[in-house]
Amino acid sequence: MAIRIEKKIVDYKVGKDESQEQQQRVPAANEAQPVATPQDNIVQLHEKLERPEMLIGSTYKVKTPLSEHALYVTINDIILNAGTENELRRPFEIFINSKNMDHFQWIVALTRIISAVFRKGGDVTFLVEELRSVFDPRGGYFKKGGKYMPSLVGEIGDAIECHMRMIGLLKDEGLDEHQRKLVEEKRAQYEAAATTAETEDPGDFPAGSQLCIKCNTKAAVQMDGCLTCLNCGESKCG
């Protein structure tokens, strides 16, 4: 049927048949409907995730020769997908406390930045190497066990690494069975040939050990004309 237009045309659009609109609105009977999978319910760590009322955490004591008072590093973790096969424990925030107020400003700034990186999600293990790469212009120091710390910030990174290994975020590669056996044999040979003081802690490495360039531990000794590390097995002779 013809329609007479008596007014001025100011706009137009392409119309559709009513049957076509109904077909678009109502899906076909044989069309497969999307099915929710268990993977859709997995909660990932991101910066908009709300903080629970209670978090599980650990506190690490950091005592350095650079300060009279110790630092206490507390790392709190959030449990994602609790009670399921996808349960994960991830660091959520960090606090550093000490009686020494000399470093208060940069410590507060550091904790806020690290906590923000934790909440961002993704791979946060890079923080360990970044912090341990900070060197004190006055020089570093050796902590108990002979491990070299380049700075106070580096030891904070070491505490974070220890925590990440505890919760399984970092895997402890360690030495394989052959390397462990070789290190034990080398250490036994050296201790048999050297005379040690009775007061020396048997867990410490021999006095006069040099710094190993691989594991940063003061455990490298001269054996058979070759510098050998009694901690990781690194040897100049290959």
WOSULZI-V402135 format. One record per run of one state. SS is the DSSP state (H for helix, E for strand, L for the rest). FROM is the first residue (numbers start at 1). TO is the last residue. If there is no record, write none. Layout:
# WOSULZI-V402135
SS&FROM&TO  SS&FROM&TO
This chain:
# WOSULZI-V402135
L&1&17  H&18&25  L&26&37  H&38&41  L&42&55  E&56&62  L&63&70  E&71&80  L&81&87  E&88&97  L&98&103  H&104&120  L&121&125  H&126&132  L&133&140  E&141&142  L&143&146  E&147&149  L&150&151  H&152&166  L&167&176  H&177&193  L&194&209  E&210&211  L&212&216  E&217&223  L&224&225  E&226&229  L&230&234  E&235&235  L&236&238
